Amino acid sequence: MTSTYRRMLLASRPEGLVTSANLNLDDSAAIPSPGAGEALVKVHYLSIDPTIRGWMNDAPGYLPPIGLGEVIRSGGVGEVVESNNVDVPAGSMVFGMLGWQEYVIMTADAPFTVVPDGVDPTWVLSVFGITGLTAYFGLLDIGQPKVGDTVVVSGAAGATGSVVGQIARLSGASRVVGIAGSDEKCAWLTDELGFDAAINYRKQNVLAALGETCPDGIDVFFDNVGGEILDAALAHLAMKARVVICGAISQYNSDTPEGPKNYLALIMKRARMEGFLVLDYLDRFPEAQLKMFEWVLSGSIKHKEHVVEGLEHAGDALNLLFSGENDGKVIVKI
Ligand SMILES: NC(=O)c1ccc[n+]([C@@H]2O[C@H](COP(=O)([O-])OP(=O)(O)OC[C@H]3O[C@@H](n4cnc5c(N)ncnc54)[C@H](OP(=O)(O)O)[C@@H]3O)[C@@H](O)[C@H]2O)c1
């Protein structure tokens, strides 16, 4: 084993997309030894999430900003290689906030989950992880779909959105419509995931297309994107609709994010718009993971992963989320 390891530090705060100037791949730190109750984890996979871009800003959020010179924060899966913690012997695979680095010390009080034997470690970052659970709680708890509903999802071919549409179908929605950024993504939604219709927002007029694909209006709009797409959906709400504000990826790189213009539709349609954070549901993760496990193993829920090789490419991997060039959950393999 070499005595030093690589870690990606925040060198400066990005304006817009992350560039190489914002990141510093440091290889000078010595691999640490675990103290009492600690374990040394070799990181294998990183979960690349849009929220990481937000943590790079010097702005208040649900977690503090990543400090300049600090390791980029992210979830990850790794193998315990040395342990002074009886709960995680050497050889265990663990999920936790491991960060963009090759090794990390897991302190005695760090929140972590042991990956059960037989479960593909990358699935713990995708369909059984944050994106799958975001889809589960956001749709079922906030969206509250009912049998016969029309459910529309933006960012529909992404890691979160693709699972939302499939859970909507399993919950008895009579119409599920996805909005995505390419014909290939739209075809995947309708041909393989069981969406009734898909709208390519780069080619079609979303406002008009929602009118055509949702003749009875939208009962649940699950929004991952914000901006003009949110406004188009608001214009088509059905009475008592629920608008789930999961994310607003079209606004994350802007210093002046724009809110919806069509919000008066909430009054006309006696509708509800509510944001949520999946971390609020930590104590219910096991319930959701069990259900997702059942759905995935039975083939009722399909998912894709987009694996990028190399810690040095983690910044490029993050940018894929914003260009739409990702084909499924973005994961970096170290
Ligand atoms: N509330 C929570 O607790 C929580 C937790 C996890 C994730 N989220 C949110 O969920 C959303 C999806 O995250 P994810 O990790 O599953 O990523 P993802 O959907 O796999 O990837 C992001 C997708 O967003 C689309 N996109 C990017 N820029 C866009 C733009 N300007 N306009 C329209 N679409 C755009 C791209 O798809 P196209 O090719 O279709 O453009 C891209 O593939 C994000 O908004 C994220 O912040 C929220």
Ligand as a Chemical Component Dictionary entry (heavy atoms), coordinates in Angstrom:
data_LIG
# 
_chem_comp.id                   LIG 
_chem_comp.type                 NON-POLYMER 
_chem_comp.pdbx_formal_charge   0 
_chem_comp.three_letter_code    LIG 
# 
loop_
_chem_comp_atom.comp_id 
_chem_comp_atom.atom_id 
_chem_comp_atom.alt_atom_id 
_chem_comp_atom.type_symbol 
_chem_comp_atom.charge 
_chem_comp_atom.model_Cartn_x 
_chem_comp_atom.model_Cartn_y 
_chem_comp_atom.model_Cartn_z 
_chem_comp_atom.pdbx_ordinal 
LIG N1  N1  N 0  -35.203 17.250 -2.349  1  
LIG C1  C1  C 0  -34.297 16.298 -2.151  2  
LIG O1  O1  O 0  -34.094 15.797 -1.057  3  
LIG C2  C2  C 0  -33.496 15.815 -3.338  4  
LIG C3  C3  C 0  -32.635 14.706 -3.225  5  
LIG C4  C4  C 0  -31.964 14.262 -4.365  6  
LIG C5  C5  C 0  -32.109 14.934 -5.580  7  
LIG N2  N2  N 1  -32.924 16.038 -5.620  8  
LIG C6  C6  C 0  -33.123 16.770 -6.878  9  
LIG O2  O2  O 0  -33.593 15.861 -7.850  10 
LIG C7  C7  C 0  -33.246 16.350 -9.134  11 
LIG C8  C8  C 0  -32.643 15.216 -9.955  12 
LIG O3  O3  O 0  -31.406 14.813 -9.374  13 
LIG P1  P1  P 0  -30.684 13.466 -9.838  14 
LIG O4  O4  O 0  -29.535 13.274 -8.923  15 
LIG O5  O5  O -1 -31.688 12.388 -9.993  16 
LIG O6  O6  O 0  -30.098 13.885 -11.258 17 
LIG P2  P2  P 0  -30.518 13.327 -12.688 18 
LIG O7  O7  O 0  -31.967 13.600 -12.880 19 
LIG O8  O8  O 0  -30.016 11.954 -12.879 20 
LIG O9  O9  O 0  -29.657 14.288 -13.633 21 
LIG C9  C9  C 0  -30.022 15.620 -13.784 22 
LIG C10 C10 C 0  -30.880 15.805 -15.054 23 
LIG O10 O10 O 0  -31.449 17.102 -15.040 24 
LIG C11 C11 C 0  -31.746 17.492 -16.363 25 
LIG N3  N3  N 0  -31.396 18.904 -16.533 26 
LIG C12 C12 C 0  -30.216 19.507 -16.296 27 
LIG N4  N4  N 0  -30.279 20.823 -16.578 28 
LIG C13 C13 C 0  -31.551 21.048 -17.006 29 
LIG C14 C14 C 0  -32.254 22.215 -17.447 30 
LIG N5  N5  N 0  -31.649 23.413 -17.490 31 
LIG N6  N6  N 0  -33.535 22.079 -17.817 32 
LIG C15 C15 C 0  -34.157 20.891 -17.780 33 
LIG N7  N7  N 0  -33.550 19.737 -17.368 34 
LIG C16 C16 C 0  -32.270 19.834 -16.986 35 
LIG C17 C17 C 0  -30.894 16.615 -17.293 36 
LIG O11 O11 O 0  -31.779 15.755 -18.001 37 
LIG P3  P3  P 0  -32.292 16.113 -19.480 38 
LIG O12 O12 O 0  -31.383 15.419 -20.436 39 
LIG O13 O13 O 0  -33.670 15.553 -19.465 40 
LIG O14 O14 O 0  -32.219 17.600 -19.629 41 
LIG C18 C18 C 0  -30.065 15.769 -16.332 42 
LIG O15 O15 O 0  -29.886 14.454 -16.794 43 
LIG C19 C19 C 0  -32.316 17.544 -8.913  44 
LIG O16 O16 O 0  -33.050 18.740 -9.025  45 
LIG C20 C20 C 0  -31.858 17.336 -7.485  46 
LIG O17 O17 O 0  -31.456 18.530 -6.873  47 
LIG C21 C21 C 0  -33.613 16.478 -4.543  48 
# 
loop_
_chem_comp_bond.comp_id 
_chem_comp_bond.atom_id_1 
_chem_comp_bond.atom_id_2 
_chem_comp_bond.value_order 
_chem_comp_bond.pdbx_ordinal 
LIG N1  C1  SING 1  
LIG C1  O1  DOUB 2  
LIG C1  C2  SING 3  
LIG C2  C3  SING 4  
LIG C2  C21 DOUB 5  
LIG C3  C4  DOUB 6  
LIG C4  C5  SING 7  
LIG C5  N2  DOUB 8  
LIG N2  C6  SING 9  
LIG N2  C21 SING 10 
LIG C6  O2  SING 11 
LIG C6  C20 SING 12 
LIG O2  C7  SING 13 
LIG C7  C8  SING 14 
LIG C7  C19 SING 15 
LIG C8  O3  SING 16 
LIG O3  P1  SING 17 
LIG P1  O4  DOUB 18 
LIG P1  O5  SING 19 
LIG P1  O6  SING 20 
LIG O6  P2  SING 21 
LIG P2  O7  DOUB 22 
LIG P2  O8  SING 23 
LIG P2  O9  SING 24 
LIG O9  C9  SING 25 
LIG C9  C10 SING 26 
LIG C10 O10 SING 27 
LIG C10 C18 SING 28 
LIG O10 C11 SING 29 
LIG C11 N3  SING 30 
LIG C11 C17 SING 31 
LIG N3  C12 SING 32 
LIG N3  C16 SING 33 
LIG C12 N4  DOUB 34 
LIG N4  C13 SING 35 
LIG C13 C14 SING 36 
LIG C13 C16 DOUB 37 
LIG C14 N5  SING 38 
LIG C14 N6  DOUB 39 
LIG N6  C15 SING 40 
LIG C15 N7  DOUB 41 
LIG N7  C16 SING 42 
LIG C17 O11 SING 43 
LIG C17 C18 SING 44 
LIG O11 P3  SING 45 
LIG P3  O12 DOUB 46 
LIG P3  O13 SING 47 
LIG P3  O14 SING 48 
LIG C18 O15 SING 49 
LIG C19 O16 SING 50 
LIG C19 C20 SING 51 
LIG C20 O17 SING 52 
# 
